[in-house]
């Protein structure tokens, strides 16, 4: 995998994230009602999982 390949996953998921959905249907983003988190946070966790080799390396709520 190249760095470009790694960037494609989160980039593809960003348009279907909470921020875009809320902005489209509510006209604004309300961070307190997110269920999937902002695109930047999803990108952060994806990158962390990729670099560590798996999801078990970091606990989301630990």
PDB file of N, CA, C, O and CB in Angstrom:
ATOM      1  N   UNK A   1       0.839  -1.189   0.000  1.00  0.00           N
ATOM      2  CA  UNK A   1       0.000   0.000   0.000  1.00  0.00           C
ATOM      3  C   UNK A   1       0.874   1.239   0.000  1.00  0.00           C
ATOM      4  O   UNK A   1       1.921   1.285   0.646  1.00  0.00           O
ATOM      5  CB  UNK A   1      -0.949   0.005   1.211  1.00  0.00           C
ATOM      6  N   UNK A   2       0.432   2.219  -0.722  1.00  0.00           N
ATOM      7  CA  UNK A   2       1.132   3.500  -0.725  1.00  0.00           C
ATOM      8  C   UNK A   2       0.393   4.469   0.195  1.00  0.00           C
ATOM      9  O   UNK A   2      -0.723   4.194   0.633  1.00  0.00           O
ATOM     10  CB  UNK A   2       1.240   4.077  -2.170  1.00  0.00           C
ATOM     11  N   UNK A   3       1.020   5.594   0.479  1.00  0.00           N
ATOM     12  CA  UNK A   3       0.348   6.618   1.301  1.00  0.00           C
ATOM     13  C   UNK A   3      -0.921   7.098   0.620  1.00  0.00           C
ATOM     14  O   UNK A   3      -1.907   7.405   1.290  1.00  0.00           O
ATOM     15  CB  UNK A   3       1.290   7.814   1.566  1.00  0.00           C
ATOM     16  N   UNK A   4      -0.906   7.166  -0.710  1.00  0.00           N
ATOM     17  CA  UNK A   4      -2.107   7.579  -1.440  1.00  0.00           C
ATOM     18  C   UNK A   4      -3.235   6.573  -1.223  1.00  0.00           C
ATOM     19  O   UNK A   4      -4.389   6.958  -1.037  1.00  0.00           O
ATOM     20  CB  UNK A   4      -1.803   7.725  -2.946  1.00  0.00           C
ATOM     21  N   UNK A   5      -2.897   5.280  -1.247  1.00  0.00           N
ATOM     22  CA  UNK A   5      -3.906   4.239  -1.004  1.00  0.00           C
ATOM     23  C   UNK A   5      -4.507   4.387   0.388  1.00  0.00           C
ATOM     24  O   UNK A   5      -5.721   4.280   0.561  1.00  0.00           O
ATOM     25  CB  UNK A   5      -3.289   2.835  -1.166  1.00  0.00           C
ATOM     26  N   UNK A   6      -3.667   4.629   1.360  1.00  0.00           N
ATOM     27  CA  UNK A   6      -4.122   4.763   2.744  1.00  0.00           C
ATOM     28  C   UNK A   6      -5.068   5.957   2.887  1.00  0.00           C
ATOM     29  O   UNK A   6      -6.028   5.900   3.656  1.00  0.00           O
ATOM     30  CB  UNK A   6      -2.916   4.920   3.695  1.00  0.00           C
ATOM     31  N   UNK A   7      -4.806   7.015   2.163  1.00  0.00           N
ATOM     32  CA  UNK A   7      -5.647   8.206   2.221  1.00  0.00           C
ATOM     33  C   UNK A   7      -7.011   8.016   1.583  1.00  0.00           C
ATOM     34  O   UNK A   7      -7.949   8.744   1.910  1.00  0.00           O
ATOM     35  CB  UNK A   7      -4.951   9.343   1.558  1.00  0.00           C
ATOM     36  N   UNK A   8      -7.139   7.061   0.688  1.00  0.00           N
ATOM     37  CA  UNK A   8      -8.410   6.874  -0.013  1.00  0.00           C
ATOM     38  C   UNK A   8      -9.539   6.389   0.886  1.00  0.00           C
ATOM     39  O   UNK A   8     -10.683   6.808   0.707  1.00  0.00           O
ATOM     40  CB  UNK A   8      -8.226   5.903  -1.134  1.00  0.00           C
ATOM     41  N   UNK A   9      -9.249   5.521   1.844  1.00  0.00           N
ATOM     42  CA  UNK A   9     -10.299   5.001   2.717  1.00  0.00           C
ATOM     43  C   UNK A   9     -11.015   6.085   3.491  1.00  0.00           C
ATOM     44  O   UNK A   9     -12.227   6.242   3.345  1.00  0.00           O
ATOM     45  CB  UNK A   9      -9.722   4.010   3.675  1.00  0.00           C
ATOM     46  N   UNK A  10     -10.304   6.835   4.309  1.00  0.00           N
ATOM     47  CA  UNK A  10     -10.969   7.908   5.056  1.00  0.00           C
ATOM     48  C   UNK A  10     -11.556   8.984   4.148  1.00  0.00           C
ATOM     49  O   UNK A  10     -12.595   9.562   4.468  1.00  0.00           O
ATOM     50  CB  UNK A  10      -9.994   8.544   6.020  1.00  0.00           C
ATOM     51  N   UNK A  11     -10.903   9.257   3.021  1.00  0.00           N
ATOM     52  CA  UNK A  11     -11.439  10.263   2.100  1.00  0.00           C
ATOM     53  C   UNK A  11     -12.775   9.809   1.521  1.00  0.00           C
ATOM     54  O   UNK A  11     -13.684  10.618   1.332  1.00  0.00           O
ATOM     55  CB  UNK A  11     -10.438  10.543   0.964  1.00  0.00           C
ATOM     56  N   UNK A  12     -12.888   8.523   1.244  1.00  0.00           N
ATOM     57  CA  UNK A  12     -14.138   7.999   0.704  1.00  0.00           C
ATOM     58  C   UNK A  12     -15.243   8.015   1.762  1.00  0.00           C
ATOM     59  O   UNK A  12     -16.414   8.199   1.428  1.00  0.00           O
ATOM     60  CB  UNK A  12     -13.933   6.574   0.176  1.00  0.00           C
ATOM     61  N   UNK A  13     -14.888   7.829   3.013  1.00  0.00           N
ATOM     62  CA  UNK A  13     -15.881   7.798   4.090  1.00  0.00           C
ATOM     63  C   UNK A  13     -16.320   9.196   4.526  1.00  0.00           C
ATOM     64  O   UNK A  13     -17.410   9.352   5.077  1.00  0.00           O
ATOM     65  CB  UNK A  13     -15.324   7.048   5.282  1.00  0.00           C
ATOM     66  N   UNK A  14     -15.502  10.197   4.292  1.00  0.00           N
ATOM     67  CA  UNK A  14     -15.817  11.553   4.755  1.00  0.00           C
ATOM     68  C   UNK A  14     -17.158  12.077   4.252  1.00  0.00           C
ATOM     69  O   UNK A  14     -17.892  12.679   5.036  1.00  0.00           O
ATOM     70  CB  UNK A  14     -14.731  12.495   4.325  1.00  0.00           C
ATOM     71  N   UNK A  15     -17.512  11.881   2.995  1.00  0.00           N
ATOM     72  CA  UNK A  15     -18.792  12.418   2.518  1.00  0.00           C
ATOM     73  C   UNK A  15     -20.017  11.783   3.179  1.00  0.00           C
ATOM     74  O   UNK A  15     -21.106  12.353   3.115  1.00  0.00           O
ATOM     75  CB  UNK A  15     -18.887  12.233   1.032  1.00  0.00           C
ATOM     76  N   UNK A  16     -19.865  10.627   3.807  1.00  0.00           N
ATOM     77  CA  UNK A  16     -21.027  10.000   4.426  1.00  0.00           C
ATOM     78  C   UNK A  16     -20.995  10.133   5.948  1.00  0.00           C
ATOM     79  O   UNK A  16     -21.729   9.443   6.655  1.00  0.00           O
ATOM     80  CB  UNK A  16     -21.099   8.531   4.035  1.00  0.00           C
ATOM     81  N   UNK A  17     -20.153  11.013   6.434  1.00  0.00           N
ATOM     82  CA  UNK A  17     -20.025  11.207   7.875  1.00  0.00           C
ATOM     83  C   UNK A  17     -21.122  12.084   8.455  1.00  0.00           C
ATOM     84  O   UNK A  17     -21.906  12.696   7.730  1.00  0.00           O
ATOM     85  CB  UNK A  17     -18.688  11.808   8.190  1.00  0.00           C
ATOM     86  N   UNK A  18     -21.156  12.127   9.767  1.00  0.00           N
ATOM     87  CA  UNK A  18     -22.173  12.886  10.488  1.00  0.00           C
ATOM     88  C   UNK A  18     -22.196  14.359  10.104  1.00  0.00           C
ATOM     89  O   UNK A  18     -23.267  14.945   9.952  1.00  0.00           O
ATOM     90  CB  UNK A  18     -21.950  12.758  11.968  1.00  0.00           C
ATOM     91  N   UNK A  19     -21.009  14.966   9.944  1.00  0.00           N
ATOM     92  CA  UNK A  19     -20.965  16.395   9.651  1.00  0.00           C
ATOM     93  C   UNK A  19     -21.716  16.724   8.368  1.00  0.00           C
ATOM     94  O   UNK A  19     -22.515  17.660   8.327  1.00  0.00           O
ATOM     95  CB  UNK A  19     -19.521  16.868   9.545  1.00  0.00           C
ATOM     96  N   UNK A  20     -21.456  15.959   7.336  1.00  0.00           N
ATOM     97  CA  UNK A  20     -22.100  16.220   6.043  1.00  0.00           C
ATOM     98  C   UNK A  20     -23.609  15.966   6.124  1.00  0.00           C
ATOM     99  O   UNK A  20     -24.401  16.755   5.608  1.00  0.00           O
ATOM    100  CB  UNK A  20     -21.471  15.338   4.938  1.00  0.00           C
ATOM    101  N   UNK A  21     -24.000  14.882   6.762  1.00  0.00           N
ATOM    102  CA  UNK A  21     -25.419  14.548   6.880  1.00  0.00           C
ATOM    103  C   UNK A  21     -26.159  15.624   7.678  1.00  0.00           C
ATOM    104  O   UNK A  21     -27.231  16.071   7.272  1.00  0.00           O
ATOM    105  CB  UNK A  21     -25.595  13.169   7.549  1.00  0.00           C
ATOM    106  N   UNK A  22     -25.593  16.034   8.800  1.00  0.00           N
ATOM    107  CA  UNK A  22     -26.241  17.060   9.619  1.00  0.00           C
ATOM    108  C   UNK A  22     -26.334  18.385   8.867  1.00  0.00           C
ATOM    109  O   UNK A  22     -27.367  19.053   8.904  1.00  0.00           O
ATOM    110  CB  UNK A  22     -25.476  17.256  10.935  1.00  0.00           C
ATOM    111  N   UNK A  23     -25.260  18.760   8.190  1.00  0.00           N
ATOM    112  CA  UNK A  23     -25.262  20.030   7.459  1.00  0.00           C
ATOM    113  C   UNK A  23     -26.336  20.004   6.369  1.00  0.00           C
ATOM    114  O   UNK A  23     -27.034  20.994   6.151  1.00  0.00           O
ATOM    115  CB  UNK A  23     -23.866  20.310   6.837  1.00  0.00           C
ATOM    116  N   UNK A  24     -26.459  18.862   5.689  1.00  0.00           N
ATOM    117  CA  UNK A  24     -27.432  18.752   4.595  1.00  0.00           C
ATOM    118  C   UNK A  24     -28.868  18.805   5.096  1.00  0.00           C
ATOM    119  O   UNK A  24     -29.702  19.495   4.512  1.00  0.00           O
ATOM    120  CB  UNK A  24     -27.211  17.461   3.825  1.00  0.00           C
ATOM    121  N   UNK A  25     -29.162  18.088   6.165  1.00  0.00           N
ATOM    122  CA  UNK A  25     -30.549  17.965   6.601  1.00  0.00           C
ATOM    123  C   UNK A  25     -30.965  18.916   7.722  1.00  0.00           C
ATOM    124  O   UNK A  25     -32.152  19.190   7.895  1.00  0.00           O
ATOM    125  CB  UNK A  25     -30.790  16.580   7.040  1.00  0.00           C
ATOM    126  N   UNK A  26     -29.993  19.418   8.480  1.00  0.00           N
ATOM    127  CA  UNK A  26     -30.324  20.328   9.576  1.00  0.00           C
ATOM    128  C   UNK A  26     -29.817  21.741   9.326  1.00  0.00           C
ATOM    129  O   UNK A  26     -30.202  22.677  10.027  1.00  0.00           O
ATOM    130  CB  UNK A  26     -29.751  19.805  10.875  1.00  0.00           C
ATOM    131  N   UNK A  27     -28.953  21.895   8.327  1.00  0.00           N
ATOM    132  CA  UNK A  27     -28.410  23.210   8.020  1.00  0.00           C
ATOM    133  C   UNK A  27     -27.230  23.608   8.887  1.00  0.00           C
ATOM    134  O   UNK A  27     -26.656  24.681   8.701  1.00  0.00           O
ATOM    135  CB  UNK A  27     -29.475  24.228   8.155  1.00  0.00           C
ATOM    136  N   UNK A  28     -26.862  22.751   9.834  1.00  0.00           N
ATOM    137  CA  UNK A  28     -25.723  23.032  10.712  1.00  0.00           C
ATOM    138  C   UNK A  28     -25.217  21.720  11.307  1.00  0.00           C
ATOM    139  O   UNK A  28     -25.889  20.690  11.244  1.00  0.00           O
ATOM    140  CB  UNK A  28     -26.118  24.036  11.842  1.00  0.00           C
ATOM    141  N   UNK A  29     -24.027  21.782  11.881  1.00  0.00           N
ATOM    142  CA  UNK A  29     -23.425  20.606  12.511  1.00  0.00           C
ATOM    143  C   UNK A  29     -23.546  20.747  14.018  1.00  0.00           C
ATOM    144  O   UNK A  29     -23.172  21.771  14.589  1.00  0.00           O
ATOM    145  CB  UNK A  29     -21.933  20.436  12.088  1.00  0.00           C
ATOM    146  N   UNK A  30     -24.072  19.708  14.657  1.00  0.00           N
ATOM    147  CA  UNK A  30     -24.184  19.688  16.110  1.00  0.00           C
ATOM    148  C   UNK A  30     -23.293  18.560  16.639  1.00  0.00           C
ATOM    149  O   UNK A  30     -23.698  17.397  16.622  1.00  0.00           O
ATOM    150  CB  UNK A  30     -25.679  19.499  16.565  1.00  0.00           C
ATOM    151  N   UNK A  31     -22.080  18.892  17.110  1.00  0.00           N
ATOM    152  CA  UNK A  31     -21.136  17.857  17.566  1.00  0.00           C
ATOM    153  C   UNK A  31     -21.673  16.978  18.683  1.00  0.00           C
ATOM    154  O   UNK A  31     -21.220  15.844  18.837  1.00  0.00           O
ATOM    155  CB  UNK A  31     -19.869  18.502  18.030  1.00  0.00           C
ATOM    156  N   UNK A  32     -22.625  17.469  19.464  1.00  0.00           N
ATOM    157  CA  UNK A  32     -23.155  16.691  20.583  1.00  0.00           C
ATOM    158  C   UNK A  32     -24.055  15.540  20.144  1.00  0.00           C
ATOM    159  O   UNK A  32     -24.354  14.651  20.941  1.00  0.00           O
ATOM    160  CB  UNK A  32     -23.920  17.594  21.510  1.00  0.00           C
ATOM    161  N   UNK A  33     -24.485  15.547  18.896  1.00  0.00           N
ATOM    162  CA  UNK A  33     -25.384  14.494  18.425  1.00  0.00           C
ATOM    163  C   UNK A  33     -24.734  13.563  17.410  1.00  0.00           C
ATOM    164  O   UNK A  33     -25.424  12.786  16.750  1.00  0.00           O
ATOM    165  CB  UNK A  33     -26.614  15.110  17.819  1.00  0.00           C
ATOM    166  N   UNK A  34     -23.441  13.634  17.283  1.00  0.00           N
ATOM    167  CA  UNK A  34     -22.743  12.752  16.354  1.00  0.00           C
ATOM    168  C   UNK A  34     -22.817  11.312  16.840  1.00  0.00           C
ATOM    169  O   UNK A  34     -22.739  11.046  18.040  1.00  0.00           O
ATOM    170  CB  UNK A  34     -21.275  13.187  16.186  1.00  0.00           C
ATOM    171  N   UNK A  35     -22.969  10.389  15.901  1.00  0.00           N
ATOM    172  CA  UNK A  35     -22.934   8.970  16.240  1.00  0.00           C
ATOM    173  C   UNK A  35     -21.688   8.305  15.679  1.00  0.00           C
ATOM    174  O   UNK A  35     -21.250   7.274  16.190  1.00  0.00           O
ATOM    175  CB  UNK A  35     -24.183   8.267  15.719  1.00  0.00           C
ATOM    176  N   UNK A  36     -21.125   8.876  14.651  1.00  0.00           N
ATOM    177  CA  UNK A  36     -19.940   8.287  14.028  1.00  0.00           C
ATOM    178  C   UNK A  36     -18.704   9.160  14.186  1.00  0.00           C
ATOM    179  O   UNK A  36     -17.610   8.753  13.794  1.00  0.00           O
ATOM    180  CB  UNK A  36     -20.197   8.039  12.562  1.00  0.00           C
ATOM    181  N   UNK A  37     -18.854  10.315  14.735  1.00  0.00           N
ATOM    182  CA  UNK A  37     -17.734  11.210  14.922  1.00  0.00           C
ATOM    183  C   UNK A  37     -17.404  11.999  13.671  1.00  0.00           C
ATOM    184  O   UNK A  37     -17.862  11.670  12.577  1.00  0.00           O
ATOM    185  CB  UNK A  37     -16.539  10.439  15.361  1.00  0.00           C
ATOM    186  N   UNK A  38     -16.609  13.042  13.838  1.00  0.00           N
ATOM    187  CA  UNK A  38     -16.225  13.856  12.688  1.00  0.00           C
ATOM    188  C   UNK A  38     -15.246  13.089  11.790  1.00  0.00           C
ATOM    189  O   UNK A  38     -14.575  12.158  12.235  1.00  0.00           O
ATOM    190  CB  UNK A  38     -15.598  15.188  13.155  1.00  0.00           C
ATOM    191  N   UNK A  39     -15.180  13.493  10.543  1.00  0.00           N
ATOM    192  CA  UNK A  39     -14.295  12.840   9.584  1.00  0.00           C
ATOM    193  C   UNK A  39     -12.843  12.861  10.061  1.00  0.00           C
ATOM    194  O   UNK A  39     -12.123  11.880   9.873  1.00  0.00           O
ATOM    195  CB  UNK A  39     -14.408  13.514   8.218  1.00  0.00           C
ATOM    196  N   UNK A  40     -12.409  13.943  10.663  1.00  0.00           N
ATOM    197  CA  UNK A  40     -11.015  14.041  11.128  1.00  0.00           C
ATOM    198  C   UNK A  40     -10.708  12.988  12.189  1.00  0.00           C
ATOM    199  O   UNK A  40      -9.615  12.423  12.200  1.00  0.00           O
ATOM    200  CB  UNK A  40     -10.735  15.444  11.691  1.00  0.00           C
ATOM    201  N   UNK A  41     -11.655  12.722  13.073  1.00  0.00           N
ATOM    202  CA  UNK A  41     -11.437  11.728  14.122  1.00  0.00           C
ATOM    203  C   UNK A  41     -11.400  10.320  13.530  1.00  0.00           C
ATOM    204  O   UNK A  41     -10.590   9.491  13.944  1.00  0.00           O
ATOM    205  CB  UNK A  41     -12.536  11.827  15.196  1.00  0.00           C
ATOM    206  N   UNK A  42     -12.278  10.051  12.562  1.00  0.00           N
ATOM    207  CA  UNK A  42     -12.261   8.739  11.913  1.00  0.00           C
ATOM    208  C   UNK A  42     -10.949   8.519  11.176  1.00  0.00           C
ATOM    209  O   UNK A  42     -10.397   7.418  11.186  1.00  0.00           O
ATOM    210  CB  UNK A  42     -13.441   8.601  10.943  1.00  0.00           C
ATOM    211  N   UNK A  43     -10.457   9.568  10.541  1.00  0.00           N
ATOM    212  CA  UNK A  43      -9.167   9.482   9.848  1.00  0.00           C
ATOM    213  C   UNK A  43      -8.059   9.185  10.855  1.00  0.00           C
ATOM    214  O   UNK A  43      -7.185   8.360  10.587  1.00  0.00           O
ATOM    215  CB  UNK A  43      -8.863  10.799   9.077  1.00  0.00           C
ATOM    216  N   UNK A  44      -8.087   9.846  12.007  1.00  0.00           N
ATOM    217  CA  UNK A  44      -7.073   9.648  13.045  1.00  0.00           C
ATOM    218  C   UNK A  44      -7.056   8.193  13.505  1.00  0.00           C
ATOM    219  O   UNK A  44      -5.988   7.587  13.591  1.00  0.00           O
ATOM    220  CB  UNK A  44      -7.333  10.583  14.244  1.00  0.00           C
ATOM    221  N   UNK A  45      -8.227   7.621  13.802  1.00  0.00           N
ATOM    222  CA  UNK A  45      -8.301   6.248  14.283  1.00  0.00           C
ATOM    223  C   UNK A  45      -7.906   5.254  13.198  1.00  0.00           C
ATOM    224  O   UNK A  45      -7.257   4.249  13.488  1.00  0.00           O
ATOM    225  CB  UNK A  45      -9.702   5.942  14.783  1.00  0.00           C
ATOM    226  N   UNK A  46      -8.288   5.521  11.960  1.00  0.00           N
ATOM    227  CA  UNK A  46      -7.892   4.644  10.857  1.00  0.00           C
ATOM    228  C   UNK A  46      -6.372   4.613  10.740  1.00  0.00           C
ATOM    229  O   UNK A  46      -5.772   3.543  10.640  1.00  0.00           O
ATOM    230  CB  UNK A  46      -8.528   5.113   9.524  1.00  0.00           C
ATOM    231  N   UNK A  47      -5.754   5.795  10.754  1.00  0.00           N
ATOM    232  CA  UNK A  47      -4.304   5.888  10.631  1.00  0.00           C
ATOM    233  C   UNK A  47      -3.614   5.191  11.794  1.00  0.00           C
ATOM    234  O   UNK A  47      -2.628   4.481  11.596  1.00  0.00           O
ATOM    235  CB  UNK A  47      -3.867   7.349  10.559  1.00  0.00           C
ATOM    236  N   UNK A  48      -4.121   5.386  13.000  1.00  0.00           N
ATOM    237  CA  UNK A  48      -3.539   4.750  14.173  1.00  0.00           C
ATOM    238  C   UNK A  48      -3.621   3.222  14.052  1.00  0.00           C
ATOM    239  O   UNK A  48      -2.656   2.520  14.352  1.00  0.00           O
ATOM    240  CB  UNK A  48      -4.253   5.231  15.453  1.00  0.00           C
ATOM    241  N   UNK A  49      -4.760   2.724  13.619  1.00  0.00           N
ATOM    242  CA  UNK A  49      -4.930   1.285  13.439  1.00  0.00           C
ATOM    243  C   UNK A  49      -4.023   0.734  12.358  1.00  0.00           C
ATOM    244  O   UNK A  49      -3.452  -0.346  12.508  1.00  0.00           O
ATOM    245  CB  UNK A  49      -6.367   0.968  13.106  1.00  0.00           C
ATOM    246  N   UNK A  50      -3.889   1.470  11.275  1.00  0.00           N
ATOM    247  CA  UNK A  50      -3.017   1.025  10.185  1.00  0.00           C
ATOM    248  C   UNK A  50      -1.564   0.954  10.653  1.00  0.00           C
ATOM    249  O   UNK A  50      -0.873  -0.036  10.415  1.00  0.00           O
ATOM    250  CB  UNK A  50      -3.141   1.971   8.970  1.00  0.00           C
ATOM    251  N   UNK A  51      -1.115   2.001  11.313  1.00  0.00           N
ATOM    252  CA  UNK A  51       0.288   2.045  11.759  1.00  0.00           C
ATOM    253  C   UNK A  51       0.599   0.992  12.823  1.00  0.00           C
ATOM    254  O   UNK A  51       1.709   0.463  12.874  1.00  0.00           O
ATOM    255  CB  UNK A  51       0.616   3.430  12.307  1.00  0.00           C
ATOM    256  N   UNK A  52      -0.380   0.692  13.666  1.00  0.00           N
ATOM    257  CA  UNK A  52      -0.131  -0.265  14.740  1.00  0.00           C
ATOM    258  C   UNK A  52      -0.333  -1.704  14.283  1.00  0.00           C
ATOM    259  O   UNK A  52       0.120  -2.637  14.945  1.00  0.00           O
ATOM    260  CB  UNK A  52      -1.035   0.028  15.919  1.00  0.00           C
ATOM    261  N   UNK A  53      -1.003  -1.885  13.166  1.00  0.00           N
ATOM    262  CA  UNK A  53      -1.233  -3.222  12.648  1.00  0.00           C
ATOM    263  C   UNK A  53      -2.560  -3.829  13.058  1.00  0.00           C
ATOM    264  O   UNK A  53      -2.843  -4.974  12.705  1.00  0.00           O
ATOM    265  CB  UNK A  53      -0.144  -4.109  13.086  1.00  0.00           C
ATOM    266  N   UNK A  54      -3.384  -3.091  13.795  1.00  0.00           N
ATOM    267  CA  UNK A  54      -4.683  -3.645  14.162  1.00  0.00           C
ATOM    268  C   UNK A  54      -5.443  -2.758  15.125  1.00  0.00           C
ATOM    269  O   UNK A  54      -4.894  -1.826  15.712  1.00  0.00           O
ATOM    270  CB  UNK A  54      -4.509  -5.006  14.767  1.00  0.00           C
ATOM    271  N   UNK A  55      -6.695  -3.065  15.269  1.00  0.00           N
ATOM    272  CA  UNK A  55      -7.547  -2.254  16.137  1.00  0.00           C
ATOM    273  C   UNK A  55      -7.305  -2.502  17.617  1.00  0.00           C
ATOM    274  O   UNK A  55      -7.640  -1.654  18.445  1.00  0.00           O
ATOM    275  CB  UNK A  55      -8.988  -2.516  15.821  1.00  0.00           C
ATOM    276  N   UNK A  56      -6.731  -3.645  17.965  1.00  0.00           N
ATOM    277  CA  UNK A  56      -6.525  -3.978  19.371  1.00  0.00           C
ATOM    278  C   UNK A  56      -5.401  -3.169  20.013  1.00  0.00           C
ATOM    279  O   UNK A  56      -5.271  -3.166  21.238  1.00  0.00           O
ATOM    280  CB  UNK A  56      -6.227  -5.448  19.506  1.00  0.00           C
ATOM    281  N   UNK A  57      -4.600  -2.493  19.221  1.00  0.00           N
ATOM    282  CA  UNK A  57      -3.454  -1.759  19.773  1.00  0.00           C
ATOM    283  C   UNK A  57      -3.888  -0.568  20.618  1.00  0.00           C
ATOM    284  O   UNK A  57      -3.177  -0.175  21.543  1.00  0.00           O
ATOM    285  CB  UNK A  57      -2.546  -1.284  18.649  1.00  0.00           C
ATOM    286  N   UNK A  58      -5.030   0.003  20.315  1.00  0.00           N
ATOM    287  CA  UNK A  58      -5.517   1.156  21.063  1.00  0.00           C
ATOM    288  C   UNK A  58      -6.984   0.953  21.386  1.00  0.00           C
ATOM    289  O   UNK A  58      -7.772   0.579  20.518  1.00  0.00           O
ATOM    290  CB  UNK A  58      -5.306   2.469  20.271  1.00  0.00           C
ATOM    291  N   UNK A  59      -7.344   1.199  22.622  1.00  0.00           N
ATOM    292  CA  UNK A  59      -8.755   1.093  22.996  1.00  0.00           C
ATOM    293  C   UNK A  59      -9.411   2.452  22.845  1.00  0.00           C
ATOM    294  O   UNK A  59      -8.904   3.447  23.364  1.00  0.00           O
ATOM    295  CB  UNK A  59      -8.915   0.565  24.448  1.00  0.00           C
ATOM    296  N   UNK A  60     -10.523   2.507  22.148  1.00  0.00           N
ATOM    297  CA  UNK A  60     -11.227   3.752  21.934  1.00  0.00           C
ATOM    298  C   UNK A  60     -11.585   4.441  23.246  1.00  0.00           C
ATOM    299  O   UNK A  60     -11.472   5.660  23.369  1.00  0.00           O
ATOM    300  CB  UNK A  60     -12.470   3.503  21.126  1.00  0.00           C
ATOM    301  N   UNK A  61     -12.015   3.655  24.214  1.00  0.00           N
ATOM    302  CA  UNK A  61     -12.489   4.251  25.472  1.00  0.00           C
ATOM    303  C   UNK A  61     -11.502   4.070  26.621  1.00  0.00           C
ATOM    304  O   UNK A  61     -11.832   4.378  27.767  1.00  0.00           O
ATOM    305  CB  UNK A  61     -13.824   3.646  25.857  1.00  0.00           C
ATOM    306  N   UNK A  62     -10.325   3.588  26.342  1.00  0.00           N
ATOM    307  CA  UNK A  62      -9.322   3.383  27.394  1.00  0.00           C
ATOM    308  C   UNK A  62      -8.598   4.667  27.718  1.00  0.00           C
ATOM    309  O   UNK A  62      -7.720   4.680  28.581  1.00  0.00           O
ATOM    310  CB  UNK A  62      -8.318   2.317  26.979  1.00  0.00           C
TER     311      UNK A  62
END
